[in-house]
Amino acid sequence: MADAHKPRPVYTNIHVSQIVTYRLPLAGLVSILHRISGALMFLLLPLVVWLLDTSLTSEISYERFSSAFIAGIGFVPAFVLKLVVLALIWAYLHHVLAGVRHLWMDIVHDVSLKQGRVSAATTLVLSGVLTVVLGARLFGLF
């Protein structure tokens, strides 16, 4: 009977200073990264449009496009351009994989905690591995 008067736990919002120590579930991390990747793709949209336009306009503009990854653009070295494109590659891959994960969960409607963890881990691993492979290609490792 003593358990009946036990005070209920109080849950409050976490403070900014607690973000470092807060233990976020894997699915929560995937959700936050999904939003970050979407914002990154939106912010880098002008770069994507420029890359597409420069690569498709003519043979001369394609040479300029190719040389940007070797010599850089203006004061921006090629290494920085490649890092920005690598971030864009990660954002696209993660956003697509996390989006497919969310669509699958919406279609199935019966997702257990274990299935949520496995799909979140799969999303993180696949986006990471594919980013490393495409990044190795971007930086000329193969």
N, C-alpha and C positions, 0 to 999 in steps of 0.2 A: 504494500500500500504506500510505502514511502516513495516509490517511483512515480506515483501519480502527481506529486507536487514538485517534481524535478523541473527546474526552469528550462524552458526551450532555448536552443541556441539562437543567437542573434547574428544574422549575416548582414554585413554592411559592404558598401563599395570599397574597393582597395584604393589606397592613396598612391600617388605617383611614385613615392619613395619605396613602395612595396613591390613595384613591378619586377625588380631584379630577383627578389626572393619568392615571388608567387610562382607556384608550380602549375603551369598551364597544361591541360591535357593535349595529347597529340592532335586530336581533331580540332581543338581550338587554335593550335599553332598553324595548322593547314588553312583554317578559315582566315586567320589574320594575314598569312602570306598570300592567300588568294586575293584579298583586298589590296595588299601592297603591290602585287604583280599587276593588277588591273590599273592601279594609279600610275605605276611606272610605264606601262604600255601607253596610257593616255598622254603622259608627259613627254614621252619620246616619239609620239606620233609625227611631229614635224620632221624628225630625223628619218623616220621610216619612209615618209613621203619623198624626202629628198633623195634617199638611197634608191628608191624605186624609180623615180624620175631620171636620175643620173644614169642608172644602169640600163634603162630602156630607150633613151632618146636617140642615141646614135652610137656608132662605133667609137668615135672620139670621146663622147661623154662616158662610155663604158671604160675606156682607158683611164680617164680621170677618176672614175669610181674605183677602179682597181688600184691605181697608184695612191689613193687616199689611205689604203690599208698598208701601204709600204712606206710612204713618205709623210703621211699625215695631211691635215688640212689647215693651212695658215699656221697659227701658233699652236695648234693642237697636234701633239705627236701621234703617230699611228698606234702606239701601244695604248694610249688613252681611248682612242676611237674603238679599238678592239675590245677594251674592257666595257665600254658603253654598249657595244653590240652584244657582248657576252651577257650583260645584265638583261638586255632585251630578249635574248634567246631564252634565258632562264625564266623571265617573266611570262613569255608566251607559253613555254612548255608547262610551267607550273599552273598557270591560269587555265589552260585547256584541260590538263589532267584533273585539277581540282573541280573544274566545272563538270567534267564527265562523272566524277565521283558524286557530286551533288545531284546530278540528273539521275544517276543510278539509285541513289537513296530515295529520291522523290518517286521514282517508278516502282520500287520494291515496297515501300511503305512499312517494311518490317525489318528494321536493321537493329541488331543487338549491339551491345556495348563492345563486344569482341570484334564484330564485323566492322564497326566504326573505327576501332583502333587499327585493325589490319588494313582497311582501305586508306586510312590517313598515312600510315607508314609506307604503304605501297606508293601513294602519291608522292611523298617526299623522296623516296628512294629512286623512283623512276625519273622524276624531274631532275634530281641530282646527277644520276648516271648519264642521262641524255645530254644534260648541260655540259658535263665533263667531256663526253665524246665529241660533241659539236664544238666545244671550246678548243679541244686539241686540234681539230680540223681548222678552226679559225686562226689559231696561232701557228699553224704550219707544222705540227708534230707528225702528221701523216698525210 
